[in-house]
């Protein structure tokens, strides 16, 4: 937790004082090992970042005087279209890409996505929110990403992707291709990342037909949670 | 498992036929859902890669006729010096960097490394080997990385790092610096990556004095398992 995210219900005195319980209190106590008087980084959900000075810290709560003055780090101008990974990988992937500043995430169905993944608790609104909060806290960010679930590949790629590509350059990542991912782009970009087994031929053709360029990180297939930071860091 | 790694004790007929039990048999059966006659990618530990055609598959074992003809993917010319992360992160980090082709890994002590981490089972010879095998299987590689444990920061940095830097360019990664990581290098490189809290001032100065250049991926601190693929993919 490199930044403590503050929510509307935390304010004791709007814009000046907060009271935190539960996970954040424990974290301040046990990980930061903070004491009254210490200052910690804080940020208001979808708002500015700043410092919180601890004024009380006990078994019930931590209270802070807060001053918020700076913008959170700039978002990554990228829409991520990700074939839904299995639940534990999804959790880590969401934290990773949120910490890197991705704000638009589409979780997509594909032939390589097991149907049971769509039943997972990891896709519940609360669970998605929780992983994104962890990612924001990691990356000292406050702007909550939007996560959409699009179970059906074809309607999304044929009917919805065009709008997402207006003014943007689109890529589809696949291992084993002889097309090196470009470097140092400024965006906006759309990046489609397949299941661990890769997109199948039909999907790859459909994504290309929709306007995406094939790219690769080389002949080594990577786990989704490894491929994502590698791709984002290469493209930008 | 994008490649099934074969060990000396697997050969029923040297260089031609193998018999696999346990984890690899289950994987072939349950994940690949393979049948007799199917071909799978295989590779000999520290040797060539090729195909294995399944000749038998039952409750005891899978047997394959193997032909090995190609080189594994080229290694990443990089020595990774990594402040020892907590055990679950270490496991994921080892798989990630091994899948990306890193062959020299030094796990280093630092002020931000909790002493208890050195007692973890994850540092046992067998556990390290196991994670590296998973990384090789992921990246379709066969060349086992060398993992060294250097608990004491100072002797390593002052006495041993010089030899590792002969002919190589060295970097130390730290969040929040105004020095963007360079792109598209060809190596050989040495990269030092700190604990999640970053290197402290003394460590940063010592690493610089040893000849490393400071680099950063920007103001967002990333989890170790996210920072590593991002850094490797940026540098190369």
Interface residues (C-beta under 8 A of the other chain):
Chain A: X2 X73 X92 X95 X96 X99 X100 X101 X138 X139 X140 X141 X183 X184 X217 X218 X219 X220 X221 X222 X223 X225 X226 X227 X229 X230 X231 X232 X233 X234
Chain B: X2 X73 X92 X95 X96 X99 X100 X101 X138 X139 X140 X141 X183 X184 X217 X218 X219 X220 X221 X222 X223 X225 X226 X227 X229 X230 X231 X232 X233 X234
